[in-house]
Amino acid sequence: MAFSLTGQDLTTNQSIIFVGDEEAILGVLPGASSPTFSGDSLLFTEGAQKRSVKTADLLGANLRGIYSLPQTSASTPEYIQIFADGRAMADVPRRQHSQR
């Protein structure tokens, strides 16, 4: 069972939607307002446009594989695997360092 909360981001003064279930709040939609659940999707307004997104995508329910992440720093995990029960495992590779 999913739910949504709306509010205002105090740093940007933009509207914001949080989406969660009985276990956690997993989805965040900055700049979005007027959430409504319809079937398997969340309908919302972003700017002047109506948008929709699958509720399962917001809650991470469709994540069932091993994903490669963009390497933005040496400590960024190279791969992450997400399990059906919500657990995740990250692979942080050892980096070769030159000695002087």
Contacts in CASP RR format, 6 or more apart in sequence:
PFRMAT RR
TARGET T0000
AUTHOR 0000-0000-0000
METHOD contacts of the structure
MODEL  1
MAFSLTGQDLTTNQSIIFVGDEEAILGVLPGASSPTFSGDSLLFTEGAQK
RSVKTADLLGANLRGIYSLPQTSASTPEYIQIFADGRAMADVPRRQHSQR
1 21 0 8 1.000
1 22 0 8 1.000
2 19 0 8 1.000
2 20 0 8 1.000
2 21 0 8 1.000
2 37 0 8 1.000
2 42 0 8 1.000
2 55 0 8 1.000
2 58 0 8 1.000
2 59 0 8 1.000
3 19 0 8 1.000
3 20 0 8 1.000
3 21 0 8 1.000
4 17 0 8 1.000
4 18 0 8 1.000
4 19 0 8 1.000
4 20 0 8 1.000
4 35 0 8 1.000
4 37 0 8 1.000
4 42 0 8 1.000
5 17 0 8 1.000
5 18 0 8 1.000
5 25 0 8 1.000
6 15 0 8 1.000
6 16 0 8 1.000
6 17 0 8 1.000
6 18 0 8 1.000
6 33 0 8 1.000
6 34 0 8 1.000
6 35 0 8 1.000
7 15 0 8 1.000
7 16 0 8 1.000
7 17 0 8 1.000
8 14 0 8 1.000
8 15 0 8 1.000
8 16 0 8 1.000
9 15 0 8 1.000
9 16 0 8 1.000
9 30 0 8 1.000
9 31 0 8 1.000
12 30 0 8 1.000
14 30 0 8 1.000
14 31 0 8 1.000
15 31 0 8 1.000
15 32 0 8 1.000
15 33 0 8 1.000
16 28 0 8 1.000
16 29 0 8 1.000
16 30 0 8 1.000
16 31 0 8 1.000
16 32 0 8 1.000
17 28 0 8 1.000
17 29 0 8 1.000
17 31 0 8 1.000
17 32 0 8 1.000
17 33 0 8 1.000
17 35 0 8 1.000
17 42 0 8 1.000
17 44 0 8 1.000
18 25 0 8 1.000
18 27 0 8 1.000
18 28 0 8 1.000
18 29 0 8 1.000
19 25 0 8 1.000
19 26 0 8 1.000
19 27 0 8 1.000
19 28 0 8 1.000
19 29 0 8 1.000
19 35 0 8 1.000
19 42 0 8 1.000
19 55 0 8 1.000
19 58 0 8 1.000
19 59 0 8 1.000
20 26 0 8 1.000
20 27 0 8 1.000
20 58 0 8 1.000
20 59 0 8 1.000
21 59 0 8 1.000
26 58 0 8 1.000
26 59 0 8 1.000
26 60 0 8 1.000
27 58 0 8 1.000
27 59 0 8 1.000
29 35 0 8 1.000
29 44 0 8 1.000
29 46 0 8 1.000
29 53 0 8 1.000
29 58 0 8 1.000
31 46 0 8 1.000
31 47 0 8 1.000
32 44 0 8 1.000
32 45 0 8 1.000
32 46 0 8 1.000
32 51 0 8 1.000
33 44 0 8 1.000
33 45 0 8 1.000
33 46 0 8 1.000
34 44 0 8 1.000
34 45 0 8 1.000
35 42 0 8 1.000
35 43 0 8 1.000
35 44 0 8 1.000
36 42 0 8 1.000
36 43 0 8 1.000
36 44 0 8 1.000
37 43 0 8 1.000
37 55 0 8 1.000
38 52 0 8 1.000
40 54 0 8 1.000
40 55 0 8 1.000
40 56 0 8 1.000
41 52 0 8 1.000
41 53 0 8 1.000
41 54 0 8 1.000
41 55 0 8 1.000
42 52 0 8 1.000
42 53 0 8 1.000
42 54 0 8 1.000
42 55 0 8 1.000
42 58 0 8 1.000
43 50 0 8 1.000
43 51 0 8 1.000
43 52 0 8 1.000
44 50 0 8 1.000
44 51 0 8 1.000
44 52 0 8 1.000
44 53 0 8 1.000
45 51 0 8 1.000
54 62 0 8 1.000
55 61 0 8 1.000
56 62 0 8 1.000
60 82 0 8 1.000
63 82 0 8 1.000
64 82 0 8 1.000
64 84 0 8 1.000
65 81 0 8 1.000
65 82 0 8 1.000
66 79 0 8 1.000
66 80 0 8 1.000
66 81 0 8 1.000
67 79 0 8 1.000
67 80 0 8 1.000
67 81 0 8 1.000
67 82 0 8 1.000
68 78 0 8 1.000
68 79 0 8 1.000
69 76 0 8 1.000
69 77 0 8 1.000
69 78 0 8 1.000
69 79 0 8 1.000
69 80 0 8 1.000
70 76 0 8 1.000
71 78 0 8 1.000
74 95 0 8 1.000
75 92 0 8 1.000
76 92 0 8 1.000
77 90 0 8 1.000
77 91 0 8 1.000
77 92 0 8 1.000
78 91 0 8 1.000
78 92 0 8 1.000
78 93 0 8 1.000
79 90 0 8 1.000
79 91 0 8 1.000
80 88 0 8 1.000
80 89 0 8 1.000
80 90 0 8 1.000
80 91 0 8 1.000
81 88 0 8 1.000
81 89 0 8 1.000
81 90 0 8 1.000
82 88 0 8 1.000
83 89 0 8 1.000
END
